[in-house]
Amino acid sequence: MLRINILQVVFMLPLALFLSVNTTLAQESFTLEQAIDYGIKNSTAMRNIELDQADAEFQIKETAAIGYPQVNGQIGLQRFLQLPANIVDVTVFGPVIDPTTGMPIPPDDIPDDERYQKLAFGLKNSLSGQLDLSMLFFDRSYLIGLQAARQLRTLVGSRVAATEVEITNNIRQAYVATLIIDETKQTLLNNIKSLDKTLAETRALYDAGFVENLDVERLALSRSNLDVELDKLEDQRGLLYNVLKYQMSYPVDKDISLTDNVNTLLLDALEVDINQPVDITQRPEFQIFQERYKINEYNLKRLEAGYYPSVGGFASYGLNYNADKLFRSNGVGWIPSFLIGLQVNVPIFDGFRTKNMIERAKITVDKIENEEVELKRALELQAHNSKIEYKTALQSISTAKKNLELAQKIYNTTLIKYREGIGSSIETIQAERDVYDAQANYNNAIYNLVVAKSGLDNAVGKR
């Protein structure tokens, strides 16, 4: 016999409560908006765009740094292992005296090997230090390049909006699909509960001799089929929850619960002005395109600025020290040098290289203009089709609701007839199946309407 000590129960109870509380806390709950916020904050795509934003800021600083003063320093040490020599005519230093007569020797009478001597000049070691300063005073290409770099910041900002819209749509579809399957599961459980009641009543009627065993077996088979449907539904439910967690960038191995309900989303989806104006300029795709167009225009202007002169200034200060024995003698001492200057670069002829680059940039701008026309047509078509899809979804949900009400009415009538002995179990089972199918169609219609409403909002440029 198993015996449990009362003290064990007293000590185990707080532990059980602690584990129960922590298990509950481990499961997070999300409304649709909370799920979207979580997905945006934890999305890898959003983190990469944040890095792109930081990269754009550094590109602006990198481009701006070209116009800042540039300072460079140089230190050099040079040692001649053998000093270079030059051929020198010794007569340039004065007449050559004949040692025997003491008289000057005519230059032409001096042998070449005596007249021309190799002499080495300079000191073996040379130490130098130099500090250079340069600054760009005017360069039109630089100024336009800086504007283009700043425009890149706006482009990345537009990509943020586009990515948020994409993440929002993906999470909304997965969230609604998960809610729908939860609703479908609950509907199926209710059907099972109702069928269990009918089956129990039928068995009682069979025991009383009012119905055949075949009626009981038909209902039992229908009940078994619903168990199979429930198992399939449970598998699909697990898959959809995993899809939702993936779209949210939520750990797949952790459980979540959804706090919104289908009716709330349905009411929101019904509150739509189908005639609302279309503003494609608010579409993130259009804004990204506009930023790309501006950047290419800046590139064209930058190339055209290549024909303009540029002006820069420079300064240089240096010190040189020469000696045969470095740091052991004064040699000739430190020799300073200092210079400043102004430099104007004027492009004259580059073999038409700049001209050809400009023509290619113009072609790129023209192609983008053509693409803009096509983009506007595509976005307007999408907005038009989204309105049609929403109208269709609205009509479908109205029809699905009427069909559900009719199927439920037929089932109730059929069930009453069966209980009164004037109906068959086959009619009851078929009516029950029709109700289940009508409920599934209604749930699908809700999903389609919510998704269509989201697509319509995006298509007309509504934020």
VMD Tcl script that draws the C-alpha trace (Angstrom):
set ca {
  {0.00 0.00 0.00}
  {1.28 3.47 -0.90}
  {1.51 5.80 2.07}
  {2.21 9.53 1.89}
  {3.47 11.32 4.94}
  {1.55 14.49 5.80}
  {4.85 16.38 6.21}
  {5.86 15.40 2.69}
  {2.62 16.87 1.41}
  {3.20 20.09 3.33}
  {6.71 20.50 1.90}
  {5.77 19.42 -1.62}
  {2.76 21.73 -1.93}
  {4.76 25.02 -2.17}
  {7.07 23.39 -4.73}
  {4.11 22.29 -6.84}
  {2.61 25.77 -6.66}
  {5.98 27.31 -7.62}
  {6.32 25.03 -10.65}
  {2.72 25.73 -11.64}
  {3.19 29.50 -11.44}
  {6.46 29.41 -13.39}
  {4.90 27.22 -16.06}
  {2.12 29.76 -16.44}
  {4.54 32.67 -16.54}
  {6.69 30.93 -19.17}
  {3.81 31.12 -21.65}
  {3.49 34.62 -23.07}
  {0.22 36.05 -24.31}
  {-0.05 38.32 -27.34}
  {-2.71 40.46 -28.91}
  {-2.32 40.99 -32.64}
  {-0.71 44.39 -32.13}
  {1.63 43.01 -29.46}
  {2.64 40.18 -31.77}
  {3.38 42.69 -34.54}
  {5.41 44.92 -32.19}
  {7.36 41.91 -30.95}
  {8.04 40.75 -34.51}
  {9.26 44.17 -35.63}
  {11.56 44.56 -32.63}
  {13.08 41.09 -32.95}
  {13.16 40.68 -36.72}
  {16.54 39.91 -38.26}
  {15.59 42.03 -41.26}
  {14.92 45.02 -39.00}
  {18.20 44.52 -37.17}
  {20.03 44.47 -40.50}
  {18.29 47.69 -41.56}
  {19.35 49.29 -38.28}
  {22.90 48.31 -39.19}
  {22.32 49.81 -42.65}
  {21.19 53.03 -40.97}
  {24.36 53.12 -38.91}
  {26.37 52.36 -42.06}
  {24.63 55.24 -43.89}
  {25.58 57.63 -41.08}
  {29.19 56.54 -41.31}
  {29.12 56.95 -45.09}
  {27.97 60.55 -44.61}
  {30.82 61.16 -42.18}
  {33.28 59.40 -44.46}
  {32.27 61.58 -47.42}
  {32.29 64.75 -45.32}
  {35.81 63.94 -44.09}
  {37.15 64.52 -47.62}
  {36.60 68.25 -47.12}
  {38.30 68.37 -43.71}
  {41.98 69.29 -43.27}
  {44.24 66.32 -43.97}
  {47.42 66.02 -41.91}
  {50.18 63.49 -42.63}
  {53.56 63.00 -41.02}
  {56.69 61.31 -42.35}
  {59.93 60.25 -40.66}
  {62.81 58.88 -42.71}
  {66.24 57.52 -41.93}
  {68.80 56.95 -44.71}
  {72.36 55.60 -44.54}
  {74.81 55.30 -47.41}
  {76.83 52.12 -47.13}
  {78.96 53.69 -49.87}
  {78.70 57.35 -50.73}
  {78.01 58.10 -54.38}
  {80.98 59.55 -56.26}
  {81.28 61.99 -59.17}
  {84.05 62.40 -61.77}
  {85.73 65.74 -61.16}
  {88.31 67.61 -63.28}
  {91.01 68.51 -60.72}
  {92.03 71.56 -62.75}
  {88.84 73.31 -61.66}
  {90.39 73.62 -58.21}
  {93.50 75.41 -59.59}
  {96.68 74.62 -61.55}
  {98.40 71.32 -61.03}
  {102.05 71.84 -59.90}
  {104.85 69.62 -61.19}
  {106.68 68.46 -58.01}
  {110.06 68.34 -59.76}
  {110.06 71.81 -61.32}
  {107.52 73.53 -59.14}
  {105.89 74.91 -62.26}
  {102.19 74.54 -63.28}
  {101.51 71.71 -65.70}
  {99.38 72.63 -68.71}
  {95.98 70.86 -68.43}
  {96.40 69.11 -71.75}
  {99.67 67.59 -70.55}
  {98.08 65.98 -67.53}
  {97.21 62.31 -68.06}
  {93.48 61.57 -67.92}
  {93.80 59.19 -64.98}
  {95.39 61.99 -62.98}
  {93.32 64.87 -64.29}
  {89.93 63.22 -63.71}
  {89.37 61.87 -60.19}
  {86.41 60.20 -58.45}
  {85.31 62.26 -55.47}
  {82.55 61.27 -52.95}
  {80.33 64.01 -51.55}
  {77.90 64.04 -48.62}
  {77.52 62.38 -45.25}
  {76.63 58.77 -44.62}
  {73.52 59.31 -42.43}
  {70.49 61.42 -43.14}
  {67.50 61.79 -40.74}
  {64.39 63.65 -41.90}
  {60.97 64.52 -40.53}
  {58.09 66.17 -42.40}
  {54.57 67.33 -41.57}
  {52.13 67.92 -44.45}
  {48.80 69.73 -44.29}
  {46.29 69.85 -47.13}
  {42.72 71.09 -47.38}
  {40.09 71.17 -50.09}
  {38.71 74.68 -50.54}
  {36.28 74.05 -53.37}
  {35.21 70.96 -55.31}
  {31.74 70.79 -56.81}
  {31.89 67.01 -57.11}
  {32.58 66.76 -53.38}
  {29.58 68.93 -52.46}
  {27.20 66.90 -54.63}
  {28.64 63.63 -53.36}
  {27.92 64.79 -49.81}
  {24.29 65.47 -50.76}
  {24.01 61.99 -52.28}
  {25.40 60.41 -49.11}
  {22.78 62.22 -47.05}
  {20.08 61.05 -49.43}
  {21.14 57.49 -48.68}
  {19.98 58.02 -45.09}
  {16.46 58.77 -46.35}
  {16.53 55.72 -48.61}
  {17.33 53.43 -45.68}
  {14.52 55.09 -43.72}
  {12.08 54.19 -46.50}
  {13.30 50.61 -46.36}
  {12.41 50.56 -42.65}
  {8.79 51.40 -43.47}
  {8.63 48.80 -46.25}
  {10.06 46.08 -44.01}
  {7.65 46.95 -41.19}
  {4.71 46.61 -43.60}
  {5.97 43.23 -44.80}
  {6.49 41.94 -41.24}
  {3.07 43.26 -40.20}
  {1.30 41.51 -43.07}
  {3.08 38.21 -42.46}
  {2.32 38.23 -38.73}
  {-1.30 39.32 -39.26}
  {-1.96 36.47 -41.70}
  {-0.30 33.90 -39.44}
  {-2.06 35.27 -36.34}
  {-5.51 35.25 -37.94}
  {-4.94 31.77 -39.39}
  {-3.99 30.52 -35.93}
  {-7.06 32.14 -34.37}
  {-9.24 30.57 -37.05}
  {-7.90 27.10 -36.42}
  {-8.41 27.58 -32.68}
  {-11.99 28.61 -33.45}
  {-12.38 25.61 -35.75}
  {-11.08 23.31 -33.05}
  {-13.55 24.69 -30.54}
  {-16.34 24.28 -33.07}
  {-15.32 20.67 -33.64}
  {-15.26 20.02 -29.88}
  {-18.76 21.45 -29.63}
  {-19.87 19.19 -32.48}
  {-18.32 16.20 -30.72}
  {-20.13 17.14 -27.52}
  {-23.43 17.45 -29.38}
  {-22.88 14.18 -31.22}
  {-21.98 12.42 -27.96}
  {-25.32 13.54 -26.57}
  {-27.15 12.30 -29.66}
  {-25.24 9.02 -29.56}
  {-26.11 8.50 -25.91}
  {-29.79 9.22 -26.64}
  {-29.71 6.82 -29.60}
  {-28.21 4.06 -27.48}
  {-30.94 4.58 -24.94}
  {-33.55 4.37 -27.69}
  {-31.90 1.21 -28.98}
  {-31.97 -0.34 -25.52}
  {-35.66 0.53 -25.39}
  {-36.16 -1.07 -28.79}
  {-37.17 2.09 -30.67}
  {-34.22 2.21 -33.12}
  {-31.98 -0.28 -34.82}
  {-28.41 -1.04 -33.88}
  {-27.44 0.26 -37.32}
  {-28.40 3.78 -36.23}
  {-26.09 3.50 -33.23}
  {-23.25 2.22 -35.39}
  {-23.67 5.03 -37.91}
  {-23.49 7.65 -35.17}
  {-20.52 5.86 -33.59}
  {-18.73 5.88 -36.95}
  {-19.46 9.58 -37.35}
  {-18.11 10.15 -33.83}
  {-14.94 8.23 -34.71}
  {-14.50 10.31 -37.85}
  {-14.69 13.47 -35.79}
  {-11.87 12.15 -33.60}
  {-9.78 11.69 -36.73}
  {-10.65 15.25 -37.82}
  {-9.66 16.51 -34.37}
  {-6.27 14.80 -34.58}
  {-5.63 16.32 -38.00}
  {-6.75 19.70 -36.75}
  {-4.42 19.47 -33.78}
  {-1.47 18.75 -36.08}
  {-2.38 21.70 -38.30}
  {-2.77 23.86 -35.21}
  {0.76 23.04 -34.08}
  {2.13 23.86 -37.53}
  {0.31 27.20 -37.66}
  {1.54 28.17 -34.20}
  {5.09 27.42 -35.32}
  {4.59 29.54 -38.44}
  {3.33 32.41 -36.29}
  {6.30 32.13 -33.92}
  {8.65 32.08 -36.90}
  {7.08 35.23 -38.37}
  {7.36 36.89 -34.94}
  {11.00 35.76 -34.53}
  {9.82 34.06 -31.34}
  {11.52 30.92 -29.98}
  {9.78 27.92 -31.54}
  {10.32 25.77 -28.44}
  {8.31 28.17 -26.24}
  {4.54 28.26 -25.97}
  {2.41 31.33 -26.65}
  {-1.27 32.11 -26.31}
  {-3.37 34.51 -28.36}
  {-5.63 36.94 -26.52}
  {-7.45 38.52 -29.45}
  {-10.58 36.85 -30.74}
  {-11.98 36.33 -34.20}
  {-15.03 38.53 -33.63}
  {-12.90 41.56 -32.71}
  {-10.83 41.21 -35.88}
  {-14.00 40.65 -37.88}
  {-15.59 43.87 -36.61}
  {-12.41 45.78 -37.46}
  {-12.33 44.25 -40.95}
  {-15.93 45.33 -41.56}
  {-15.16 48.99 -40.83}
  {-13.69 49.87 -44.21}
  {-14.52 52.67 -46.60}
  {-14.32 50.90 -49.94}
  {-14.28 54.25 -51.75}
  {-11.33 55.67 -49.83}
  {-8.87 57.54 -52.08}
  {-5.73 55.84 -53.33}
  {-2.46 57.57 -52.47}
  {0.38 55.53 -53.92}
  {2.91 58.18 -52.83}
  {2.47 56.81 -49.31}
  {3.45 53.33 -50.39}
  {6.92 52.39 -49.08}
  {7.76 50.83 -52.45}
  {7.09 54.14 -54.20}
  {9.10 56.10 -51.64}
  {12.06 53.74 -52.02}
  {11.86 54.23 -55.77}
  {11.84 58.01 -55.37}
  {14.94 57.91 -53.18}
  {16.74 55.73 -55.74}
  {15.80 58.22 -58.43}
  {17.19 61.15 -56.43}
  {20.46 59.33 -55.72}
  {20.93 58.64 -59.44}
  {20.23 62.29 -60.20}
  {22.94 63.26 -57.73}
  {25.30 60.86 -59.43}
  {24.61 62.57 -62.78}
  {25.24 65.99 -61.26}
  {28.44 64.72 -59.64}
  {29.78 63.57 -63.00}
  {28.82 66.87 -64.65}
  {30.69 68.67 -61.86}
  {33.84 66.94 -63.11}
  {34.20 69.77 -65.65}
  {34.54 72.34 -62.88}
  {37.94 73.26 -61.40}
  {38.84 72.39 -57.83}
  {40.86 74.48 -55.41}
  {43.00 73.24 -52.55}
  {45.71 74.49 -50.27}
  {48.71 72.81 -48.74}
  {51.53 73.44 -46.28}
  {54.62 71.42 -45.43}
  {57.21 71.71 -42.68}
  {60.32 69.51 -42.58}
  {63.59 68.98 -40.72}
  {66.77 67.28 -42.06}
  {69.79 66.15 -40.11}
  {72.97 64.80 -41.77}
  {76.03 63.30 -40.12}
  {78.62 60.59 -40.66}
  {77.95 59.23 -37.17}
  {74.33 59.64 -36.25}
  {73.68 61.00 -32.75}
  {77.46 61.03 -32.07}
  {78.33 64.34 -33.63}
  {76.56 67.51 -34.52}
  {77.16 67.01 -38.22}
  {75.79 69.98 -40.06}
  {72.87 70.32 -37.62}
  {69.14 70.37 -38.24}
  {68.05 72.05 -41.47}
  {64.43 73.25 -41.41}
  {62.18 73.85 -44.40}
  {58.67 75.30 -44.57}
  {56.38 75.98 -47.52}
  {52.75 76.80 -48.22}
  {50.90 76.78 -51.50}
  {47.62 76.96 -53.36}
  {46.71 74.50 -56.09}
  {44.00 74.87 -58.72}
  {43.16 71.79 -60.78}
  {41.52 72.62 -64.09}
  {40.22 69.70 -66.19}
  {41.08 70.35 -69.83}
  {40.80 67.11 -71.80}
  {40.36 63.54 -70.57}
  {39.73 61.79 -73.87}
  {35.94 62.26 -73.53}
  {35.89 59.91 -70.53}
  {33.73 62.24 -68.40}
  {31.41 62.92 -71.33}
  {30.75 59.20 -71.85}
  {30.21 58.63 -68.13}
  {27.64 61.46 -68.12}
  {25.81 59.96 -71.10}
  {25.62 56.58 -69.35}
  {24.29 58.24 -66.18}
  {21.61 60.00 -68.26}
  {20.54 56.65 -69.70}
  {20.19 55.27 -66.16}
  {18.02 58.23 -65.12}
  {15.85 57.80 -68.23}
  {15.38 54.10 -67.45}
  {14.32 54.94 -63.89}
  {11.77 57.42 -65.24}
  {10.32 54.66 -67.42}
  {10.26 52.32 -64.43}
  {8.39 54.96 -62.44}
  {5.57 54.94 -64.98}
  {5.37 51.15 -64.77}
  {5.50 51.21 -60.97}
  {2.61 53.68 -60.78}
  {0.55 51.48 -63.09}
  {1.33 48.39 -61.00}
  {0.47 50.08 -57.70}
  {-2.77 51.52 -59.08}
  {-3.71 48.09 -60.44}
  {-2.97 46.52 -57.06}
  {-5.16 49.09 -55.31}
  {-7.99 48.46 -57.78}
  {-7.72 44.68 -57.40}
  {-7.54 44.97 -53.61}
  {-10.89 46.75 -53.59}
  {-12.38 43.98 -55.73}
  {-10.90 41.30 -53.45}
  {-12.31 43.04 -50.39}
  {-15.79 43.30 -51.97}
  {-15.63 39.62 -52.87}
  {-14.54 38.67 -49.35}
  {-17.33 40.82 -47.89}
  {-19.92 39.08 -50.05}
  {-18.45 35.67 -49.23}
  {-18.69 36.18 -45.49}
  {-22.29 37.31 -45.82}
  {-23.12 34.20 -47.82}
  {-21.14 31.94 -45.47}
  {-22.97 33.34 -42.46}
  {-26.36 32.75 -44.04}
  {-25.34 29.22 -45.02}
  {-24.19 28.52 -41.46}
  {-27.47 29.75 -40.01}
  {-29.41 27.66 -42.54}
  {-27.30 24.54 -41.89}
  {-27.78 24.95 -38.14}
  {-31.53 25.34 -38.61}
  {-31.69 22.22 -40.79}
  {-29.64 20.27 -38.25}
  {-31.88 21.31 -35.37}
  {-35.00 20.31 -37.34}
  {-33.46 17.01 -38.40}
  {-32.43 16.24 -34.82}
  {-35.95 16.91 -33.53}
  {-37.40 14.66 -36.21}
  {-34.92 11.91 -35.34}
  {-35.71 12.11 -31.64}
  {-39.42 11.92 -32.43}
  {-38.82 8.82 -34.55}
  {-39.77 10.31 -37.91}
  {-36.21 10.93 -39.11}
  {-33.23 8.73 -39.86}
  {-29.74 8.66 -38.42}
  {-28.36 9.17 -41.94}
  {-30.16 12.51 -42.21}
  {-28.91 13.51 -38.78}
  {-25.31 12.62 -39.59}
  {-25.45 14.44 -42.93}
  {-27.01 17.51 -41.32}
  {-24.31 17.47 -38.64}
  {-21.63 17.25 -41.35}
  {-23.23 20.14 -43.22}
  {-23.08 22.28 -40.09}
  {-19.41 21.47 -39.61}
  {-18.61 22.31 -43.26}
  {-20.61 25.55 -43.03}
  {-18.72 26.54 -39.89}
  {-15.40 25.82 -41.59}
  {-16.44 27.90 -44.61}
  {-17.50 30.76 -42.35}
  {-14.15 30.69 -40.53}
  {-12.30 30.70 -43.85}
  {-14.43 33.63 -44.98}
  {-13.42 35.56 -41.85}
  {-9.76 34.87 -42.57}
  {-10.10 36.00 -46.18}
  {-11.89 39.19 -45.14}
  {-9.28 40.16 -42.52}
  {-6.45 39.51 -44.98}
  {-8.28 41.40 -47.75}
  {-8.79 44.37 -45.44}
  {-5.09 44.42 -44.59}
  {-4.18 44.20 -48.27}
  {-6.56 47.03 -49.12}
  {-5.08 49.30 -46.44}
  {-1.59 48.70 -47.79}
  {-2.65 49.09 -51.43}
  {-4.27 52.50 -50.91}
  {-1.29 53.79 -48.91}
  {-3.00 53.79 -45.53}
  {-0.61 53.59 -42.58}
}
mol new
graphics top color blue
foreach p $ca { graphics top sphere $p radius 0.5 }
foreach p [lrange $ca 0 end-1] q [lrange $ca 1 end] { graphics top cylinder $p $q radius 0.2 }
display resetview
